[in-house]
Amino acid sequence: QAEMKAYKEIWENVYFLRVLTEVVRVVNGERYDWQLDMYKIGNNKSNHIRDKIIKKLDVCPKFKEAIKTAYRRQIRNAEAHSQFRKLHISRPLPC
């Protein structure tokens, strides 16, 4: 549960995604987009991460691998589509 919360705080965080997107733009020789509005991507964060971040990191292969390791689309999608269940235990389980 703590892992899922930390995961969501990173990959659902619009500020983090904006900064990461801008870093990717700059390392690819593109201009910093001062008008970039991450709220426009709406529920397409997964596509944005894949297309605008991961796919454009070929110029930094080690960084690309780090991002690919940290971002697991299946985890995000499972939680977003309620396939991830939390166990609510009211009493300790016997050991």
Backbone as CSV, one residue per row, in Angstrom:
resi,resn,N_x,N_y,N_z,CA_x,CA_y,CA_z,C_x,C_y,C_z
1,GLN,0.827,-1.189,0.000,0.000,0.000,0.000,0.872,1.254,0.000
2,ALA,1.926,1.245,0.782,2.830,2.398,0.800,3.537,2.553,-0.542
3,GLU,3.880,1.420,-1.166,4.530,1.471,-2.470,3.604,2.081,-3.520
4,MET,2.323,1.696,-3.473,1.366,2.229,-4.431,1.191,3.732,-4.227
5,LYS,1.150,4.157,-2.973,1.003,5.583,-2.687,2.207,6.368,-3.211
6,ALA,3.399,5.856,-2.969,4.606,6.525,-3.455,4.628,6.547,-4.978
7,TYR,4.246,5.456,-5.592,4.202,5.364,-7.048,3.260,6.411,-7.626
8,LYS,2.069,6.504,-7.041,1.087,7.483,-7.517,1.558,8.915,-7.286
9,GLU,2.213,9.162,-6.158,2.681,10.511,-5.866,3.724,10.976,-6.871
10,ILE,4.420,10.042,-7.473,5.400,10.401,-8.495,4.729,10.516,-9.858
11,TRP,4.103,9.444,-10.320,3.640,9.370,-11.699,2.289,10.035,-11.944
12,GLU,1.576,10.388,-10.921,0.333,11.137,-11.088,0.535,12.613,-10.770
13,ASN,1.743,12.989,-10.415,2.066,14.354,-10.029,2.329,15.192,-11.284
14,VAL,1.446,16.126,-11.572,1.534,16.941,-12.778,2.810,17.784,-12.783
15,TYR,3.209,18.294,-11.635,4.434,19.090,-11.567,5.648,18.235,-11.936
16,PHE,5.738,17.044,-11.365,6.849,16.139,-11.670,6.881,15.812,-13.163
17,LEU,5.725,15.491,-13.731,5.668,15.153,-15.153,6.063,16.345,-16.028
18,ARG,5.684,17.540,-15.602,6.053,18.734,-16.365,7.562,18.930,-16.354
19,VAL,8.167,18.837,-15.181,9.620,19.003,-15.069,10.341,17.927,-15.883
20,LEU,9.903,16.693,-15.765,10.525,15.608,-16.504,10.368,15.811,-18.014
21,THR,9.204,16.251,-18.440,8.966,16.532,-19.853,9.904,17.618,-20.351
22,GLU,10.078,18.668,-19.565,10.957,19.769,-19.962,12.420,19.331,-20.001
23,VAL,12.832,18.494,-19.059,14.207,17.974,-19.072,14.441,17.189,-20.359
24,VAL,13.493,16.358,-20.724,13.602,15.559,-21.950,13.673,16.471,-23.170
25,ARG,12.860,17.504,-23.194,12.896,18.446,-24.325,14.282,19.084,-24.446
26,VAL,14.826,19.537,-23.328,16.116,20.233,-23.347,17.249,19.285,-23.764
27,VAL,17.285,18.063,-23.235,18.369,17.148,-23.614,18.268,16.735,-25.084
28,ASN,17.104,16.908,-25.682,16.935,16.624,-27.102,17.149,17.860,-27.972
29,GLY,17.616,18.953,-27.369,17.918,20.161,-28.135,16.695,21.000,-28.460
30,GLU,15.577,20.695,-27.824,14.368,21.486,-28.046,14.318,22.647,-27.062
31,ARG,13.497,23.628,-27.382,13.337,24.782,-26.492,12.498,24.399,-25.279
32,TYR,12.784,25.047,-24.166,11.964,24.915,-22.970,10.610,25.543,-23.275
33,ASP,9.544,24.826,-22.993,8.199,25.316,-23.294,7.599,25.967,-22.046
34,TRP,7.698,27.288,-21.980,7.200,28.011,-20.811,5.682,27.962,-20.708
35,GLN,5.019,27.635,-21.791,3.555,27.594,-21.811,2.997,26.174,-21.665
36,LEU,3.841,25.200,-21.431,3.387,23.813,-21.344,2.344,23.658,-20.238
37,ASP,1.189,23.174,-20.605,0.079,22.985,-19.661,-0.189,21.491,-19.533
38,MET,0.306,20.889,-18.474,0.168,19.445,-18.284,-1.266,19.046,-17.964
39,TYR,-2.088,19.978,-17.563,-3.480,19.639,-17.270,-4.248,19.291,-18.541
40,LYS,-3.722,19.709,-19.689,-4.375,19.406,-20.961,-4.291,17.923,-21.319
41,ILE,-3.334,17.204,-20.739,-3.222,15.777,-21.084,-4.300,14.947,-20.412
42,GLY,-4.921,15.504,-19.383,-6.046,14.833,-18.725,-5.717,13.419,-18.283
43,ASN,-6.491,12.453,-18.758,-6.295,11.055,-18.372,-5.301,10.325,-19.268
44,ASN,-4.576,11.057,-20.083,-3.626,10.443,-21.001,-2.196,10.473,-20.474
45,LYS,-2.034,10.431,-19.170,-0.691,10.477,-18.579,0.156,9.309,-19.049
46,SER,-0.431,8.149,-19.140,0.315,6.965,-19.563,0.884,7.141,-20.969
47,ASN,0.063,7.640,-21.879,0.533,7.893,-23.250,1.601,8.978,-23.272
48,HIS,1.408,10.013,-22.468,2.377,11.103,-22.407,3.729,10.583,-21.907
49,ILE,3.705,9.798,-20.843,4.949,9.258,-20.287,5.654,8.394,-21.328
50,ARG,4.902,7.570,-22.016,5.485,6.685,-23.027,6.009,7.475,-24.234
51,ASP,5.166,8.373,-24.791,5.504,9.037,-26.049,6.374,10.285,-25.901
52,LYS,6.142,11.058,-24.873,6.838,12.339,-24.727,8.041,12.275,-23.796
53,ILE,8.161,11.182,-23.051,9.284,11.072,-22.119,10.162,9.869,-22.491
54,ILE,9.648,8.667,-22.311,10.475,7.475,-22.502,11.002,7.345,-23.933
55,LYS,10.140,7.490,-24.916,10.566,7.322,-26.317,11.593,8.364,-26.753
56,LYS,11.618,9.501,-26.091,12.531,10.572,-26.485,13.847,10.556,-25.718
57,LEU,14.052,9.542,-24.899,15.268,9.504,-24.091,16.381,8.644,-24.689
58,ASP,16.334,8.411,-25.983,17.401,7.639,-26.622,18.756,8.325,-26.498
59,VAL,18.755,9.643,-26.355,20.011,10.396,-26.220,20.661,10.177,-24.848
60,CYS,19.893,9.657,-23.899,20.398,9.373,-22.550,19.991,7.952,-22.163
61,PRO,20.661,6.943,-22.708,20.207,5.560,-22.504,20.134,5.114,-21.041
62,LYS,21.070,5.536,-20.222,21.029,5.126,-18.806,19.846,5.763,-18.085
63,PHE,19.593,7.026,-18.392,18.444,7.708,-17.795,17.144,7.076,-18.281
64,LYS,17.108,6.714,-19.564,15.928,6.059,-20.130,15.646,4.745,-19.409
65,GLU,16.674,3.955,-19.177,16.490,2.685,-18.474,16.016,2.909,-17.033
66,ALA,16.540,3.953,-16.389,16.107,4.261,-15.022,14.624,4.624,-14.992
67,ILE,14.195,5.433,-15.947,12.782,5.827,-16.014,11.916,4.613,-16.333
68,LYS,12.343,3.781,-17.277,11.578,2.588,-17.627,11.460,1.636,-16.435
69,THR,12.517,1.558,-15.628,12.482,0.706,-14.438,11.523,1.271,-13.397
70,ALA,11.537,2.586,-13.246,10.692,3.229,-12.228,9.226,3.281,-12.635
71,TYR,8.966,3.401,-13.923,7.584,3.531,-14.400,7.077,2.190,-14.903
72,ARG,6.042,1.708,-14.273,5.403,0.464,-14.684,3.958,0.763,-15.022
73,ARG,3.687,0.876,-16.310,2.353,1.234,-16.792,1.281,0.285,-16.273
74,GLN,1.615,-0.991,-16.158,0.639,-1.979,-15.705,0.183,-1.688,-14.280
75,ILE,1.099,-1.254,-13.436,0.741,-0.920,-12.048,-0.195,0.279,-12.045
76,ARG,0.167,1.309,-12.806,-0.660,2.511,-12.859,-2.045,2.190,-13.405
77,ASN,-2.100,1.422,-14.485,-3.386,1.091,-15.092,-4.236,0.215,-14.180
78,ALA,-3.612,-0.723,-13.504,-4.360,-1.598,-12.602,-5.015,-0.788,-11.489
79,GLU,-4.275,0.137,-10.927,-4.824,0.972,-9.858,-5.887,1.905,-10.425
80,ALA,-5.608,2.490,-11.565,-6.548,3.444,-12.159,-7.859,2.781,-12.559
81,HIS,-7.799,1.514,-12.899,-8.999,0.795,-13.337,-9.515,-0.157,-12.268
82,SER,-9.163,0.122,-11.025,-9.651,-0.608,-9.846,-9.347,-2.100,-9.888
83,GLN,-8.234,-2.476,-10.492,-7.820,-3.870,-10.469,-6.876,-4.128,-9.308
84,PHE,-6.519,-3.070,-8.618,-5.638,-3.179,-7.474,-6.505,-3.101,-6.229
85,ARG,-6.466,-4.137,-5.416,-7.296,-4.168,-4.213,-6.452,-3.978,-2.971
86,LYS,-7.013,-3.256,-2.044,-6.374,-3.069,-0.759,-7.039,-4.014,0.228
87,LEU,-6.246,-4.648,1.050,-6.780,-5.516,2.074,-7.029,-4.713,3.331
88,HIS,-8.203,-4.789,3.837,-8.528,-4.126,5.096,-8.704,-5.230,6.143
89,ILE,-7.743,-5.308,7.027,-7.765,-6.347,8.039,-8.045,-5.691,9.383
90,SER,-9.108,-6.112,10.020,-9.490,-5.489,11.279,-8.778,-6.124,12.473
91,ARG,-8.238,-7.297,12.298,-7.490,-7.920,13.390,-6.249,-8.578,12.812
92,PRO,-5.237,-8.764,13.623,-3.997,-9.346,13.130,-4.226,-10.795,12.654
93,LEU,-3.489,-11.143,11.627,-3.554,-12.512,11.147,-2.696,-13.405,12.048
94,PRO,-3.148,-14.641,12.306,-2.324,-15.534,13.123,-1.064,-15.924,12.369
95,CYS,0.021,-15.996,13.083,1.311,-16.336,12.436,1.636,-17.794,12.601
